[in-house]
Amino acid sequence: MDIGGNALFFAAGVAGGALSSLIGGASLVTFPVLLASGLSPMAAVAANTLALTPGNFLAWIYDRGQLPKFDRSFFVLNLVSLVGALFGALLLVATPTRLLSLIVPLLLGFATLVFAGSRQIEAWIARRAAARRSAAGSTSDHWGATNAALFPVSVYGGYFGSGVGVLLIAVLTIGSGGDYRTTNVLKNFITSLNSAVACGVYIALDVVVWTPVLAMMLGALGGALAGARLAKVVPREIMRRAIIMLSALLTLAFAWRYWL
């Protein structure tokens, strides 16, 4: 890979890391860049996951005091999620290249729709969680109620991952008592563990192209720090709409590339 290519991966990492701190949706930028560079869809997914994993770990470590008590039900919750992520990563590796190429525009489109509708999704789940707690007559955590929904979300996270943060927040709201800060740090925690499992699969099966991974990883870490500062001044709604429009255009571009 030449210097220009590495610079592009680094810049994409900076943009993705900053977006992760500002509004989320880092993969909606980083993954298309990896694809456009000529990597196969499988290699692009693997590189994208590895590049963003350190940032996920830093996010939950920063706010780790908000994690729930690590009791039996919470342990089961994490185990269900890890098994789902492992299954998703193995499923990705087992998917034929041609089939994965056809699926990529659908995955990007789905991630874009999830990102665009994140507020509505989270609000709907929050209402359902409140109704469940009211019916139960308790405000305690109900992690067991989230397992059925968490497993398929974790499978998706291990398989592709873009937009999974929104889905995790929506699902975890059921058991967190509606506390957004707890839900968010738990989302980062589970995303980190799931990403680590997926990365282990990709490394063990030798599907990782390391040069773009390392360049993008460094950029993402720097971008995350910059994004934390920019979050104080950048209009979030304008950024959100710009990412939705860009992602929609990229979805159409890759649909043209792989379907026509």
C-alpha positions, 0 to 999 in steps of 0.5 A: 500500500502506498503512502497516499493509500495509507493517508486515506485510511488514516484520514477516514479513521480520523473522520470515523473516530470523530463521528463516533464521539459526536453522533456515532455512525463511524462505520458508515464512513470507514467501511465504504472507504475500505471497500473503495480501496479495493479490499474484498467485502470480507476483508473490509468488514474485518479491517473495519472491525479491528480498526474501531475496536480500541476506540470502543474499549476506551469509550467504556473504560472512560465511564466504567463506573456506570456499569451495572453490578456484575451478577449472574443475570448480567453475566448471562447477558454478556455470554449470550451477546458473545455467543451471538457475535462469535456466530456472526463472525463465523457466518461472515467468514463462511459467506461466499465472496460473491454472495457477500458482495450482493449483500453489502448494499443491503447491509449499508442500506440497513445501517443507514436506516437504523442510524436515521431512525435511531431516535424513534427506535430508542423512544419506542423501546423506552416506552415498551421498557417503561410499560414492562417495568410498570406491569412488573411493579418494580424498577430493578434491572431485568437483564433476562428480558433482553436476552432474546432480542440481544442475541440476533443483534449480536449476530448482526454485530459480529457479521457486519456491525455498522449501526449495531450501537443504535440497536444495542441501546434500544435493546439494553434500555429494556434492562437498564431501567431507562438510564441513558448513561448506564445504557450507553456505557453498557452498549460500549462494553458489549460492543467492545467484547463482541468486537474482540471476539469477531477480531479473534475469529478474523485473525485466527482465520487469516482474513485481516489485511493489516496495513489499512487496519493500523493506519485507520486505527491510529486515525480513529483514536486521534479522531475520537479525541478531537471529536470529544472537543468538537462535540462542544461546538459542532451542531449535532443535527446538521452532522447527523443529516449530512451522514445520513445523506452521505450514507444513502449516496454510498449505498446507491453507489455500491448497489450500482457497483455490485448489482449492475 
